[in-house]
Amino acid sequence: MSTLGWILLAGLAMSTLALVGSTALLIPDRLFSRIVMPLVGLAAGALLGGALFHMLPESISTIGNHLSVFAWVAAGLFSFHVLEQFLHWHHCHRPIREHRPLGYLILAADGLHNLIGGMAVGSAFVVDFRLGIVTWLVAAAHEIPQELGDFGILVHSGWNTRQALLYNVLSALTFPAGGLLAYGFAGHVDVAVLVPFAAGNFIYIALTDLLPEISTSPIAKHKIVQTLSFAIGLLVLWVIAVLA
């Protein structure tokens, strides 16, 4: 399959994961919280493992200049910090009289996040299709608990089920758009630098968004399960790197 074919397939597959969010309505709240937190731990481990065991080694091998690679990692970390601060500024300083504006904010943030993720996966496929597959798997591991959470937020913000599902899928379509954007730029700029940039994004999400989520439970059993999930995510990506 051609590089463009891989990017299109990966983009469409990721977009269909938006449908996973609709299952949140079928799961009782108590069971939902027990399922989501281990998934978040697994996603955190997968994001860190993908960045450290796959994306950074491949970037160093492709780009060659270690300082340049880690500069792009730092840029990825910083950009997501700025983005998160911007979003938190709206959350903290704009009074929300009704919940629907929060739903629009979630969709806008999710669409931008998917666009960046699509560019990361697209650039990874341009570098090497195996790296593209691993990067897609890592992004998908994060996408599943995120879509479950986003769908629940949209419904509780006053959207009906059909609206929440439709707009969630539409925001997910920015992922294949990002992949095509990276492919289109491949002939004009060095898209390989997007791989360490995306690694910085993944590291930031894992360390500042996901890990704090799984460390808030006061129940020791939950902490153990979530920590094991995090370790499994790391271990799986390490094993894939060793066997590749």
N, C-alpha and C positions, 0 to 999 in steps of 0.2 A: 504494500500500500504506500502511496505517496505521502510526503510530509503534510501536504494540505489535507489529504484524506484523513490522516490520523488526527489532525487538529479539529476538523469538522466533526468526526466521530466523538472525540473527547468532549467537545463543546456541547453537542446534543445530549450525550450521556449525562453530563453534569446538569444540564437544564432540567432533565427529567427527575433529578433528585429533589427538585422543588415540590414535586408531588408527594414526597415522603412526609412533608409537613402536615398534610391532611389527616394522617393517621393519629396525630395528637388528639383529635376529637374522640377517637375510639378508645383511648387509654385513660383509665381512672387517674385522677390527680396524684394519688398516693403512689401508684405504680409508675406513673410518668416520671416523677422525681427520682425514683429508685433506678430507672433505666437511663435517664439522660445523664446523670452525673458520671457513671462509669464510661459512657460514650464520650463525654467531655475529656475525661482523663486519657482515654485511648487516643482521642484526637490530638491532645497536647503532646503525647509521646510520639505520635506519627509526624506531627509538624516539626518537632525538634529533631527527630531521627532523620526525616527527609532532608532537612537543611544541613545537618552536621555530617551525615554519612553518605549523602548522595550529591546534593546540589553544590556544596562547597568544594569537595574533592574534584568534581567534574569542572567547576569553574576555574580552579587553580590549574587543572590540566589543560583546559581550553585557552584561557587568557594568559596564563604563565606568570603574570606579575602579581605576587601575593598582596602587595600593598594596594594595588588597584582593586583586587577582589574584595578585600576587607573594607575598602573605602565605599564600595557599592553596598556591602552588607550594612555598614553604618548609615548610608543614605536610606536604605530600606527601613531600618529601625526608626530613624528620625522622622521619615515621612509618615509612618503609621502613628507615631507619637503625636505629630502635629494634627493628623486627621482625627485621632481620638480626642484630643483636647478641643478641637473645633466642635465635634459632636457633643461632647460633655458640656461645652459652653452653652449650647442650645438647651440641653437637658436641664442645666442648673439655673439658667438666667431667664429663660422664657417661660412665663407662667402658662400652664396648660389648663384651660378651662374645660376643655373636652378632650377625650382621648384620641379622636380621629387624627389630629395633627401628628401625634406620636407615631401613628401607623405610617403616615407619609414619610416621616423622618427615618423610620426603620427601613422602608422600601428604598429610599434614596441612598442610605448608607450601604444597604445590601447590594444595590445595583452597582455602586462604585467599587465595593469590595470584590464583586464577581468580575467586573471589568479588569481589575488589577490581577486577579487570580487567573483569568483567561489569558492575559498577556504573559504571565509567568509560565503557564503550561504551554502556550504556543511557542514561546522562545525556547523552552526546554526541548520541544519536539524538533525545532530547527537545529539545535545543537546535536541531539542524539535521540532517536525514537524511544530507546529504553529509559533514558532520563525523563522523557516526556511522560511515559507510562507511570513511572514512580511518582513524579510530581503530581500527576492527576490523581493517583490513589491517595496521596497525602492530602491533597485539597478536598477530595471526596470524604475522607475520614472526618475532616472538620466541618464539611457542609451538612452532613446528616443531622448532628445535634443542633446546628445553627438553624436549619430549616424548621426543625421541630419547634424550637423556641420562637422563631420569628412568626410562624403561623399562629401559634398560641397567642402571641402579643397582638397580632392583627385582629384576631377574633375578639379578644378581650378589650380591644380598643373601639369596638362598635361595628366592625366590618362583618357582613354575613359570610357564610362559608364559601359561597361561590366567588364573591369579590376577593376575599383573602387569597383563595387558591389562584385566581386569574392574575392578580397583581404580583403575587409571589413568583409565578411562572414567568411573567413579563420581566421582572427584575433579574431573573436567572438568565434570560437571553443575552444579557450583557457579557456573560462568560464567553460564549462562542464569538461574540463581537470582539472581545479582547484578544482571543486567539487569532482571529483573522487580521486584526490590527498588527499584531506582532509578526505574523507571516508576511504581511504587506510591506512592513518596514525592513524585513530581512535583507532585501537586495540593496538597501540604501544606507542603513546604519548597522552597527554591530549589536544585534539583539542578544548576543551571548552575555552582555553585562546585565540583562534583566534577570538572569538566573541568580547571581549573588544578591541582587536587589530584592528579588522575591524571597530568597533565603532569610534576609533581614526581616522582611514582613512576617514570615512564618515564625521566626524566633520571637519576635515581639508579641505576636498573638498568643503563642504558647505560654510565654513567661508572664505577661501582664494581664491577659484576659482569661485564659483557660485555667492555668494552675491556681490562681487565687479563688476561682469558682469552686474547685474541688477541695479546698483546704478550709472551708467555712463550716463544714458539718461538725456538730459537737459529739456525734456518735462514733465511737472507736471503730465499730464494724464497718461503717460507711467509709471512714478514712482509709482503712486497710484495703477495701475493695477498689476504691478510687485510685489509691497509690499503685496497686497491682495493675490496674488498667493502664495507668501511665507508663509503668515499666514494660508492660506487654507491647504497647505502641512503639517504644524505643527499641525493644528487642527484635520485633518483627522487621523493622526497617534496617537494623544492623545485620540481621541474618540475610536479608535480601542483598545488602551490599557485599557481604562476604561471598555469597553464592554467585553473584553477577560476574 
